[in-house]
Amino acid sequence: MVLKVKHIGHSVLVSVAQIGFCKTSYQGILILLTIFVLAPWSAFGALTGALTSVLWGHRFGQSVEDQGSGIGGVDCIIVGLMWGGVLSHGGSTVILLPLALLACLSLQVPLQRFMFKWALPSLAVSGLITSWMSYGVFAIFGVNFFTQSSLLPFGVWSVFTALALTFVSCALRSMQGAIWTAALTGLIAIVSGWAFDAPYFSGPASLWAFGVAPAAFALCGAYLPGGKLCIKSSCLAAGITTLVWLAWMFSGLSTLLPPLLAPAFIGIWSALAILLGTKRAALLNPQFLQAVELIRRTKKRGGKIVVLSGAGMSTSSNIPDYTSGAWLSPGVPLNDYSFANFISSDRCRNLYWQACHHFKNVVDQAVPNQGHFALTDLERSGWVDAIVTQNVDGLHQLAGAHNIVELHGTIHSLHCLSCSWQSDWQSALDVNVCPECGGLIKPAVIALGEDIQPHIWAEAWSHFKDSSLVIVVGSQLAITTTATLIADARQNNAHFIFMTLGEIGTPIFEGDIVLPLHVEFALPDLNRLLE
């Protein structure tokens, strides 16, 4: 497939945006302009690195979606940016840039795998290492790798313009993150300027511009925006970055290797490890972070969020899917458990009671898992407005959730099919006649071919038709009732997050987020990032 120029341009700009922990092509333009007004040749090098990464990804099988999202481009951009000094002087050494970019690309996968094992984002570690390698090679021949002949082409206005563009690009991602990052960066710049007796109370740019600013915004603007951890994490990252930079400079290590972005990376990794502990694996999934942002954005706009839960919600509580057949007698046709046969056949009615009795015995021994409790916390915190569940086990209620619609009934109750009589479960299987009207008593779960009770359907439908975001957890949406509810939500232009394993029995539209994750682990991570 031939890459269109428009697609290439979009991918390049998104890649550039990601070096500032931003994500859109418009932010990429702002960041590129920021680099240009400070060091034009570094901007050219950054573009070269981004283009190289996009073309490399296309040649070696990177998906069109990944190319369009700029994945993998940050490392090469960092290398191209650092090569700005070499490019500004020209000469034969410029031809070494393609070799540096090739080295960067070859290091990407093994370094990403290494960071994945530690459940930490890889950031641009291969770009950093390649830049150090380039610096070392030039140092061997007595050449200063970082000296540029065209820094600050507009004088002091280059600095002011760059600061303004940086703030705007960050604010487009997160206004709170941009303001807090500016405050932290300004504080460190002034304090370090006073400590180092620098002019205009502005300390070394390698500390506040290349260290504190990216470290702080990575946490409060990208990874942990808006929650309780936002300010705490950015302060921690900025503090660790400052300490690492100081240790780097005063230990003499800077005479061997310039710190570049290393203090910022160490600050980011350390803050995430300290604050999230082992609950940080979700940060490695870009779509998971998109889901967090979508939930925040929906609530900020006053939207309604509905959760639809299915059998996958309870499997880790040792409850197999009610419709899986695990409760049925071997060799008995599935149709014998249908609602029509329950009405017409004593034998089928007894089979149905036996299956439900077996199911209830298992449910009675089950306890809510971490996913149930996390969903309860999301409801209490106001992130979730209603839970519509296909499950009949009652574990949502046992975990403390309140606004629940049990679409398919509950295994914990019995009801009469002829009148409004209902009661708690009775252990005697032969008590199946209503004491008030003589009608048939049935466990209050929906059987094959049985209609959902009108008031239950109306309540579920009202939640979906008014929803702005639907989060599907542990359901493959294989039945027509859920398909109807999904269609109603789509008519309201609702967004969707699918958090489930296996095939999804409904069309996936552009803009939907699919997270093939175990909900008992993913929901607690989601709750933690939204705190």
Secondary structure, 3 states (H helix, E strand, C coil): CCCCHHHHHHHHHHHHHHCCCCCCHHHHHHHHHHHHHHCHHHHHHHHHHHHHHHHHHHHCCCCHHHHHCCCCCHHHHHHHHHCHHHHHHCCHHHHHHHHHHHHHHHHHHHHHHHHHHCCCCCCCHHHHHHHHHHHHHHHHCCCCCCCCCCCCCCCHHHHHHHHHHHHHHHHHHCHHHHHHHHHHHHHHHHHHHHHCCCHHHCCCHHHHHHHHHHHHHHHHHHHCCCCCHHHHHHHHHHHHHHHHHHHHHHCCHHHCCCCCCHHHHHHHHHHHHHHHCCCCHHHHCHHHHHHHHHHHHHHHCCCCEEEEECHHHCHHHCCCCHHHCCCCCCCCCHHHHEHHHHHHCHHHHHHHHHHHHHHHHHHHHCCCCHHHHHHHHHHHCCCCCEEEECCCCCHHHHCCCCCEEECCEEEEEEEECCCCCEEECCCCCCCCECCCCCCEEEEEECCECCCCCHHHHHHHHHHHHCCCEEEEECCCCCCHHHHHHHHHHHHCCCEEEEECCCCCCCCCCCCCEEECCCHHHHHHHHHHHHC
